[in-house]
Amino acid sequence: MERVAITDGSGNVVSTIQIVDGATALSRGELLLPGDLSRHRVGVIVQPSVTRIASAIEDSWRDRGASVRTITVPDREAAKTLSVAEDCFVQLNELGLTRDDMIVGIGGGAATDLAGFVAATYLRGVASVLFPTTMLAAVDASIGGKTAVNVGGKNLVGVFHHPDRVIIDLEILRGLPREILLEGSAEAVKAGFIADPDLVALYAADGLSANIADVLVRAVRVKAGIVSEDFRERGVRGTLNFGHTVGHAIETLTGLSHGHSVAIGMVAASYSSAKQLGFPETPAVVEILQKLGLPTVLPAGVSRSDILELIRLDKKRDHGGIRMALLSRIGECVVMSVDDATVLVGLTAIGVTN
C-alpha cells in the first residue's frame, strides 16, 4: 500500500517502513523476514497482549526452517529496564543467536523500544525488524532508530539503531480499543502540528474518526522525512520532541500514559511558543486535542519544582538552558533554548499552581 524509506546523510537507505492492509500470518512473516530461513535463528521480543499474533508469524518462520526463541516481556514501560534487557541477552545467548541472525520486536512502543535496544547492544549490534501493534508504536516508537531503556529517567540510556524494516498492518490498528488508538493519536497529531497542517485538518474535521490510513501515512512520512534530514538529532529532528520536554516529566511524576502526557505537554509547549515566538494558534491546538478526547490539563498534586527538576535532568537539556521544540505556526516548528520563565508560562496553562 505504501513504502517509506529513511536515508542517512549520504542518501543511503537504512530502513524501510511498509504499510499493508489485512496481511495473513504467512504474508506478515514473509514481509518481516523474506527468503530462505534455514540455518537462521530468530529472537522474538513480544508483549503478552499480542502473543497470538506473534505465534502465528513465528510458526510461519519455523515452517521455513528457522530456529525461533520467543522472549515474552512485560507490557508497557515495565519492559524498558536493564534487568529485562539482561534477560533477553541471556535467552538470545542460549539460542545461539549470531550477527548473521535477526531480532524481531512485536508489540507496542515499549516492546519495539526494548527490541531495538537489545538488537543494538547484543554482540555490539544485530539486525532487527519491527512489527508495531499499537498506533503509538506505528507512528512514532518503531520509526527513527531511537532505542532506550529507563534508568533514573525516561529513555536516558539508549543508542541509535535503525531496524532494517518496519511492517505496519492497518487491519491490526483498526481493531484497537479506543483508548489505545487515542494514545497513538497524540503522536500522530504532533507530527501534524510540527510539519503537516493537512494532517491536523484531518483530526480537526473528524477527531478520532479520521481515516486511519490517511493519518498513518501522513504521520509516517513526516517522521521519516525529518529523521532522514537529521539522522543523529543535531538539529531539525529535535522538533519531534514537541510536547515531550514537559510530557516526559508528567509521565514520570503521574504515571499517566505516554500519549496523554505528551498531549498535556503539547498544550504547555504551545503556551510557551506564544510567549517566545508569538505563536497565535494555541486555542486551536487545545481545541483539536480536546476533540480527540485527549487531556489538556494536569491532575492535581504536581508541583512546579518537581517538573522543573525532571526537565533539567532530561537528555534534551543543554548548557544554555532548557531546549524545547516550539511552534511559530501550525506546521512550522523550531528548537531553541528557553529560560525557566518561558517554561513556567506553559506549566501555569496546564494547571500547575504551586
PERAFEN-V870509 format. One record per residue. RES is the residue in one letter. PSI is psi as a letter, one per 30 degrees, with the letter a starting at -180 (* if undefined). OMEGA is omega as a letter, one per 40 degrees, with the letter a starting at -180 (NA if undefined). Layout:
# PERAFEN-V870509
res: <RES:RES>
psi: <PSI:PSI>
omega: <OMEGA:OMEGA>
This chain:
# PERAFEN-V870509
res: <M:E:R:V:A:I:T:D:G:S:G:N:V:V:S:T:I:Q:I:V:D:G:A:T:A:L:S:R:G:E:L:L:L:P:G:D:L:S:R:H:R:V:G:V:I:V:Q:P:S:V:T:R:I:A:S:A:I:E:D:S:W:R:D:R:G:A:S:V:R:T:I:T:V:P:D:R:E:A:A:K:T:L:S:V:A:E:D:C:F:V:Q:L:N:E:L:G:L:T:R:D:D:M:I:V:G:I:G:G:G:A:A:T:D:L:A:G:F:V:A:A:T:Y:L:R:G:V:A:S:V:L:F:P:T:T:M:L:A:A:V:D:A:S:I:G:G:K:T:A:V:N:V:G:G:K:N:L:V:G:V:F:H:H:P:D:R:V:I:I:D:L:E:I:L:R:G:L:P:R:E:I:L:L:E:G:S:A:E:A:V:K:A:G:F:I:A:D:P:D:L:V:A:L:Y:A:A:D:G:L:S:A:N:I:A:D:V:L:V:R:A:V:R:V:K:A:G:I:V:S:E:D:F:R:E:R:G:V:R:G:T:L:N:F:G:H:T:V:G:H:A:I:E:T:L:T:G:L:S:H:G:H:S:V:A:I:G:M:V:A:A:S:Y:S:S:A:K:Q:L:G:F:P:E:T:P:A:V:V:E:I:L:Q:K:L:G:L:P:T:V:L:P:A:G:V:S:R:S:D:I:L:E:L:I:R:L:D:K:K:R:D:H:G:G:I:R:M:A:L:L:S:R:I:G:E:C:V:V:M:S:V:D:D:A:T:V:L:V:G:L:T:A:I:G:V:T:N>
psi: <e:k:k:k:k:k:l:a:f:g:g:k:k:f:k:k:k:k:k:l:j:h:k:l:e:e:e:e:e:e:e:e:i:l:a:k:g:k:g:k:k:k:k:j:j:k:l:e:f:g:e:e:e:e:e:e:e:e:e:e:e:e:f:g:g:k:k:k:k:k:j:k:l:l:l:a:f:f:f:i:l:e:e:e:e:e:e:e:e:e:e:e:e:e:f:g:k:l:f:f:a:k:k:k:k:j:a:a:e:e:e:e:e:e:e:e:e:e:e:f:f:k:g:g:j:k:k:l:l:k:i:k:g:l:e:e:e:e:f:d:e:f:k:f:g:k:k:l:l:j:j:g:l:k:h:f:j:a:l:k:j:k:k:e:k:k:k:k:j:e:e:e:e:f:g:k:l:e:e:e:e:e:e:f:f:e:e:e:f:e:e:e:e:f:f:i:f:e:e:e:e:e:e:e:e:f:b:f:f:k:j:e:e:e:e:e:e:e:e:e:e:e:e:e:e:e:e:e:e:i:e:g:h:f:c:f:f:f:f:f:g:k:f:f:e:e:e:e:e:e:e:e:e:f:g:l:l:e:e:e:e:e:e:e:e:e:e:e:e:e:e:e:e:e:e:e:g:g:k:f:g:e:e:e:e:e:e:e:e:e:e:f:g:l:k:f:l:k:l:l:g:k:l:e:e:e:e:e:e:e:e:f:f:k:f:g:l:a:f:f:a:k:k:k:k:k:k:f:l:k:f:k:k:l:k:l:k:l:l:e:e:e:e:e:e:e:e:e:f:g:g:j:f:*>
omega: <a:i:a:a:i:a:i:a:i:i:i:i:a:a:i:i:a:i:a:a:i:i:i:i:i:a:i:i:i:i:a:a:i:i:a:a:i:a:i:i:a:i:a:i:a:i:a:a:a:a:i:i:a:a:i:i:a:i:i:i:i:i:i:i:a:i:a:i:i:i:a:a:a:i:i:a:i:i:a:i:i:a:i:i:i:i:i:i:a:a:i:i:i:i:a:a:i:i:i:a:a:i:a:i:i:i:a:a:i:a:i:i:a:a:i:i:i:i:a:a:i:a:a:i:i:i:a:i:a:i:a:a:i:i:a:i:a:a:a:a:a:a:i:i:i:i:a:i:a:i:a:a:a:i:a:i:a:a:i:i:a:i:i:a:i:i:a:i:a:a:i:a:i:a:a:i:a:a:i:i:a:a:i:a:i:i:i:a:i:i:i:a:a:a:a:i:i:i:i:a:i:i:i:a:a:a:a:i:i:a:a:i:i:a:a:a:a:a:i:i:i:a:a:i:a:i:i:i:a:a:a:i:i:a:a:i:i:i:i:i:i:a:a:a:i:a:i:i:i:a:a:a:a:a:i:i:a:a:i:i:i:i:i:i:i:i:i:a:i:i:i:i:i:i:a:a:a:i:a:a:i:i:i:i:a:a:a:i:i:i:i:a:i:i:i:i:a:i:a:i:i:a:i:a:i:i:a:i:i:i:a:i:a:a:a:i:i:a:a:a:a:i:a:i:a:i:i:i:i:a:i:a:i:i:a:i:i:i:a:a:i:i:a:i:i:a:i:a:i:i:i:a:a:NA>
